[in-house]
C-alpha cells in the first residue's frame, strides 16, 4: 500500500497534512506486515504509528498498555474523532467486559485497549480467534524487559497470543530503552527479522541544567519568574505537591497541584486549567503528564532525584515539544543522593516479607485458597496496614513487586463513573413504564439525557438526574438499584476507592514463586540505574546531553553547547578536544601529588599553548574541581566527598 491512503487518514481524523519524522517509515513497515520496534522520544507521536495503519486495514487493532488513565484518555480521544474504541481494565463488571469483547467480534470496534494482565485471561484468549485482528500494538514495551526500569512480568506472556493471531504484525513502542533492553524486547516478543526504527534521543532545543541548591524553593521561584510560559514541577511526595503549589501562589505565581490520590473529576479540572493556561504551573508527582500533548511547556523542574535516567528523560522531555527553546532543571543537594539510596533499599523488602503481605491480603479479603481469580476489591492501603500493624512504605513496595510478578493488579482511585445498560428492548420498556408509573418519570429523564442505553454501558451522573427529576440523590440511587434488581437495567454505581485485583486465584504461601535469583538481578539492575542517575547530577565536566544519550546507546553525540556544564566550558573559548586533552593530563597529575602552575605546564606537550592550559586550570579552580593550598600555593585534585 502506498502512503497516500495513510496521509488521507491522518488528514481526515487528526487534521495533519504530514507525518512527523520517522512516522511514515514505521507505518509503512507495519503495512508491509513486519514486526516493528519504534523508539520515539516523549512527544514523538507514538500513537499515530499504530492508529493510522490500523485505520487503513479492515479489522480491530489490539493495543496493550499498562496505564488505565492513558487507555481511558486515548479511547476518549478516538471516540471524539468518530473512531470506535473500547478499553478493558480493572473495575469493569463481567457484563461490561463481555459486551466490549462482543462488540469487537461482531461490531465495528477499531481499537481494543487491554492491560497486559487482561490479555492473559481465559475470556480474552478464548475470543481472540473470533476477532478479525489487523495489528497488535504494545505500548511502553520496555516493561517486557527485567533489565528495563519498569519491568512487568505479564508483558512476558504477550508473545503467547501469536498462536491465535498467525501472520499478524506486532508493533512495539517505547520512549526509553537502552541497547540491552532493545535486544531483550525483540527476543521476548519473538520478532523474526523485525524492523527497528530509532529516532535519536537528542533534544537540541532542550537546555539541561543541574543545580546544587540547599534552598530549593527560593531557586524554584526564581526559575518561574525568569522563564516565561507554562511549566511542570515534579516532586516525589503527594503532600509536597500542595505545599509547593501554595508557596508559589504566595509568591504571585499562578500554580496548582496534582497527584493520583485526588478525585478524578478534580484531576481533570486541574489538568484542563493548566492546558488552557488558566494556571501557569502544575506541581505534581510522576502521575502527571502521560498522554498529555501540550507542545509549549517551557520548563520542567525536578525537586527530587528520579530513580532512573529513563524516568528523568521521559519527564524532562515533556518540555519543548514544539521544538522551541525549553529548560529541564534538576535541583538537588547531598541529602537527595542519600535519600535516593535509602528509598532504593526500602523498595526491595525481603522476600519473606513480600510473601507474608500476599498471605495477609488473602486473609483480609477472606479468600479461600484457589478462589478470587479476576476479582476486584476496594483497597485502602492505610486501613490494611493499620489492621496488620505494618509499615506503609514497605507494604506499598511489596505490593508493587507482587504486581510485577503477576499475582495482583493495583489501580489508583480512578473514579469509574456510574454506568447503566437497559436490558429490555424498547417495546418491553414501554410496557414496564405503563405498568410501573412510579419509575416512569425517572426512566423518561434517563432516556432523554443519554444515548446508546440499549446497546452499551453508558456513563450517567446521578446528581444530574437528581436535578432534572427533583428527586433526592438517595432516592435516585435507590430507584436505580430497584430497577437493577427487577432486571430492567444493569446498574454499576460509581467507585471512588482504589482497586486491588487478584490476577490468579489465592495461592498457598509455599507456592508463591518469586525467584530469589531474578529478584537479586532486578535489584542489581535497579541499583545501576540509581548510580547512573547520581552520576548524571554529580558530573562536573561532562555535557548533560552527552551523559543521557550515552546511557541510551548514542555514544558519538556532540556536546549540546547549552547545558550548565557546556555554558561554563564555552567561556574558555576552547574546543572539546583541546579541553579534554588538558584534563586528561592534569587530573592524574594532581591526583598523584600537589603541583604549582609552572610544574603543571611543564608536563603538558608544547603543542598546547600555555594560555589554553591556564584557562582550563582556572576553570577547574572556579568549579572547585581543583583546590589551591594557601600555604604552598600548590594545587591538588579535589576528590568527591
DAJOFEN-V688567 format. One record per backbone hydrogen bond with DSSP energy under -1.0 kcal/mol. CO is the residue of the C=O (numbers start at 1). NH is the residue of the N-H. E is the energy in kcal/mol with one decimal. If there is no record, write none. Layout:
CO,NH,E ; CO,NH,E
//
This chain:
3,7,-2.0 ; 4,8,-1.9 ; 5,9,-2.4 ; 6,10,-2.7 ; 7,11,-2.2 ; 8,12,-2.8 ; 9,13,-2.6 ; 10,14,-1.6 ; 10,16,-1.3 ; 20,23,-1.6 ; 22,26,-2.0 ; 23,27,-2.7 ; 24,28,-2.7 ; 25,29,-2.0 ; 26,30,-2.1 ; 27,31,-2.6 ; 28,32,-1.7 ; 29,34,-2.3 ; 30,33,-2.0 ; 35,195,-2.7 ; 36,172,-3.1 ; 37,197,-3.2 ; 38,174,-1.8 ; 39,199,-2.4 ; 41,44,-2.2 ; 46,49,-1.0 ; 47,50,-1.1 ; 47,51,-2.6 ; 48,52,-2.0 ; 50,54,-1.6 ; 51,55,-1.6 ; 52,56,-1.3 ; 60,134,-2.4 ; 61,112,-2.6 ; 62,137,-3.1 ; 63,114,-2.9 ; 64,139,-2.8 ; 67,71,-2.3 ; 68,72,-2.9 ; 69,73,-2.2 ; 70,74,-2.5 ; 71,75,-2.7 ; 72,76,-2.5 ; 73,77,-2.3 ; 74,78,-2.5 ; 75,79,-2.6 ; 76,80,-2.0 ; 77,81,-1.0 ; 78,83,-2.6 ; 79,82,-1.6 ; 84,110,-2.4 ; 84,111,-1.3 ; 86,113,-2.9 ; 89,92,-1.5 ; 93,97,-2.2 ; 94,98,-2.8 ; 95,99,-2.4 ; 96,100,-2.4 ; 97,101,-2.4 ; 98,102,-2.5 ; 99,103,-2.3 ; 100,104,-1.3 ; 101,105,-2.0 ; 102,106,-3.5 ; 103,109,-1.1 ; 110,61,-3.2 ; 111,86,-2.4 ; 112,63,-2.9 ; 113,88,-2.7 ; 114,65,-2.6 ; 115,119,-1.6 ; 118,121,-1.6 ; 121,125,-2.3 ; 122,126,-2.7 ; 124,128,-1.6 ; 127,130,-1.2 ; 128,131,-1.6 ; 131,133,-1.3 ; 132,60,-2.7 ; 135,62,-2.3 ; 136,171,-3.0 ; 137,64,-3.2 ; 138,173,-3.0 ; 140,143,-2.0 ; 141,144,-2.1 ; 142,145,-1.6 ; 143,152,-3.0 ; 145,148,-1.5 ; 152,155,-2.3 ; 153,156,-2.2 ; 154,157,-1.3 ; 155,158,-1.6 ; 157,160,-1.1 ; 158,161,-1.8 ; 159,162,-1.7 ; 160,163,-1.2 ; 161,164,-1.3 ; 161,165,-1.2 ; 165,168,-1.4 ; 169,136,-2.0 ; 170,36,-2.8 ; 171,138,-3.0 ; 172,38,-3.1 ; 173,141,-2.6 ; 174,40,-1.7 ; 178,182,-2.2 ; 179,183,-1.8 ; 180,184,-2.0 ; 181,185,-2.6 ; 182,186,-2.0 ; 183,187,-1.9 ; 184,188,-2.9 ; 185,189,-2.2 ; 186,191,-2.6 ; 187,190,-1.1 ; 195,37,-3.1 ; 197,39,-3.0 ; 203,206,-1.5 ; 205,326,-2.1 ; 207,328,-2.8 ; 208,564,-1.3 ; 209,330,-2.5 ; 211,332,-2.3 ; 214,216,-1.3 ; 215,219,-1.7 ; 216,220,-2.6 ; 217,221,-2.2 ; 218,222,-2.0 ; 219,223,-2.2 ; 220,224,-2.6 ; 221,225,-2.0 ; 222,226,-2.3 ; 223,227,-2.6 ; 230,298,-2.3 ; 230,299,-1.1 ; 231,282,-1.8 ; 232,301,-2.7 ; 233,284,-3.2 ; 234,303,-2.9 ; 239,243,-1.7 ; 240,244,-2.9 ; 241,245,-1.8 ; 242,246,-2.6 ; 243,247,-1.9 ; 244,248,-2.4 ; 245,249,-2.3 ; 246,250,-2.2 ; 248,253,-2.2 ; 249,252,-1.9 ; 254,281,-2.0 ; 256,283,-2.8 ; 258,285,-1.1 ; 259,262,-1.6 ; 263,267,-2.5 ; 264,268,-2.5 ; 265,269,-1.9 ; 266,270,-2.6 ; 267,271,-2.9 ; 268,272,-2.6 ; 269,273,-2.3 ; 270,274,-1.8 ; 271,275,-2.5 ; 272,276,-2.8 ; 273,278,-3.0 ; 273,279,-1.5 ; 274,277,-1.1 ; 280,231,-1.9 ; 281,256,-1.6 ; 282,233,-2.8 ; 283,258,-2.1 ; 284,235,-2.5 ; 285,288,-1.7 ; 289,292,-1.8 ; 295,322,-1.9 ; 297,320,-3.0 ; 298,327,-2.4 ; 299,232,-1.9 ; 300,329,-2.6 ; 301,234,-3.0 ; 302,331,-2.6 ; 308,312,-2.1 ; 309,313,-3.0 ; 310,314,-2.2 ; 311,315,-2.3 ; 312,316,-3.2 ; 313,317,-1.7 ; 315,318,-1.5 ; 316,319,-1.7 ; 320,323,-1.7 ; 326,207,-3.0 ; 327,300,-2.5 ; 328,209,-2.4 ; 329,302,-2.7 ; 330,211,-2.6 ; 332,213,-2.3 ; 333,336,-1.5 ; 334,338,-1.5 ; 335,339,-2.7 ; 336,340,-2.4 ; 337,341,-1.8 ; 338,342,-2.1 ; 339,343,-3.1 ; 340,344,-2.0 ; 341,345,-1.9 ; 342,346,-2.0 ; 343,347,-1.7 ; 345,348,-1.2 ; 350,354,-1.8 ; 351,355,-2.3 ; 352,356,-2.1 ; 353,357,-2.1 ; 354,358,-2.0 ; 355,359,-2.2 ; 356,360,-2.3 ; 357,361,-2.0 ; 358,362,-1.8 ; 359,363,-1.9 ; 360,364,-2.8 ; 361,365,-2.2 ; 362,367,-2.8 ; 363,366,-1.0 ; 368,371,-2.2 ; 371,506,-3.3 ; 372,375,-2.5 ; 375,502,-2.2 ; 377,500,-2.6 ; 380,384,-2.1 ; 381,385,-2.7 ; 382,386,-2.4 ; 383,387,-2.2 ; 384,388,-1.7 ; 385,390,-2.1 ; 391,395,-2.4 ; 392,396,-2.9 ; 393,397,-2.0 ; 394,398,-2.1 ; 395,399,-2.8 ; 396,400,-2.0 ; 397,401,-1.8 ; 398,402,-2.4 ; 399,403,-2.3 ; 400,404,-2.3 ; 401,405,-1.9 ; 402,407,-2.4 ; 403,406,-1.5 ; 404,153,-2.1 ; 407,503,-1.7 ; 407,504,-1.1 ; 409,501,-2.9 ; 412,414,-3.1 ; 413,415,-1.0 ; 416,495,-1.6 ; 418,460,-2.6 ; 419,492,-3.0 ; 420,458,-2.7 ; 421,490,-2.7 ; 425,429,-2.6 ; 426,430,-2.1 ; 427,431,-2.0 ; 428,432,-2.1 ; 429,433,-2.4 ; 430,434,-2.0 ; 431,435,-2.1 ; 432,436,-1.7 ; 436,439,-2.1 ; 439,443,-2.4 ; 440,444,-2.2 ; 441,445,-2.2 ; 442,446,-2.2 ; 443,447,-2.6 ; 444,448,-2.2 ; 445,449,-1.7 ; 446,450,-1.8 ; 452,456,-2.1 ; 453,422,-2.7 ; 458,420,-2.0 ; 461,465,-2.1 ; 462,466,-2.6 ; 463,467,-2.1 ; 464,468,-2.1 ; 465,469,-2.6 ; 466,470,-1.7 ; 472,476,-2.2 ; 473,477,-2.4 ; 474,478,-2.6 ; 475,479,-2.5 ; 476,480,-2.3 ; 477,481,-2.4 ; 478,482,-2.2 ; 479,483,-2.4 ; 480,484,-1.9 ; 481,485,-2.5 ; 482,486,-1.8 ; 483,488,-2.6 ; 483,489,-1.2 ; 484,487,-1.6 ; 488,423,-2.3 ; 490,421,-1.4 ; 492,419,-2.4 ; 495,416,-1.2 ; 498,379,-2.8 ; 499,411,-2.6 ; 500,377,-2.3 ; 501,409,-2.2 ; 502,374,-3.2 ; 506,370,-2.9 ; 508,511,-1.3 ; 509,512,-1.2 ; 515,519,-2.7 ; 516,520,-2.3 ; 517,521,-2.4 ; 518,522,-2.8 ; 519,523,-2.2 ; 520,524,-2.2 ; 521,525,-2.5 ; 522,526,-2.2 ; 523,527,-2.3 ; 524,528,-1.7 ; 525,529,-1.7 ; 526,530,-2.2 ; 527,531,-2.4 ; 528,532,-2.4 ; 529,533,-2.0 ; 530,534,-2.3 ; 531,535,-2.8 ; 532,536,-1.8 ; 533,537,-1.8 ; 534,538,-2.3 ; 535,539,-1.3 ; 543,547,-2.0 ; 544,548,-2.0 ; 545,549,-2.8 ; 546,550,-2.7 ; 547,551,-1.8 ; 548,552,-1.5 ; 549,554,-3.1 ; 550,553,-1.6 ; 553,555,-1.1 ; 563,567,-2.6 ; 564,568,-1.4 ; 565,569,-2.1 ; 566,570,-3.0 ; 569,572,-1.9 ; 570,573,-1.3 ; 575,579,-2.5 ; 576,580,-2.8 ; 577,581,-2.3 ; 578,582,-1.9 ; 579,583,-2.4 ; 580,584,-2.6 ; 582,586,-3.0 ; 583,587,-2.5 ; 585,589,-1.2 ; 586,590,-2.6 ; 587,591,-1.6 ; 588,592,-1.3 ; 589,593,-2.0 ; 590,637,-1.4 ; 595,635,-3.5 ; 596,600,-2.0 ; 597,601,-2.5 ; 598,602,-2.1 ; 600,603,-1.3 ; 601,604,-1.2 ; 605,608,-1.6 ; 609,613,-1.8 ; 610,614,-2.4 ; 611,615,-1.8 ; 612,616,-2.1 ; 613,617,-2.5 ; 614,618,-2.6 ; 615,619,-2.1 ; 616,620,-2.3 ; 617,621,-2.2 ; 618,622,-2.9 ; 619,623,-2.1 ; 620,625,-2.8 ; 620,626,-1.5 ; 621,624,-1.5 ; 625,638,-3.1 ; 627,636,-2.1 ; 629,633,-1.5 ; 634,629,-3.2 ; 635,595,-1.9 ; 636,627,-2.9
//
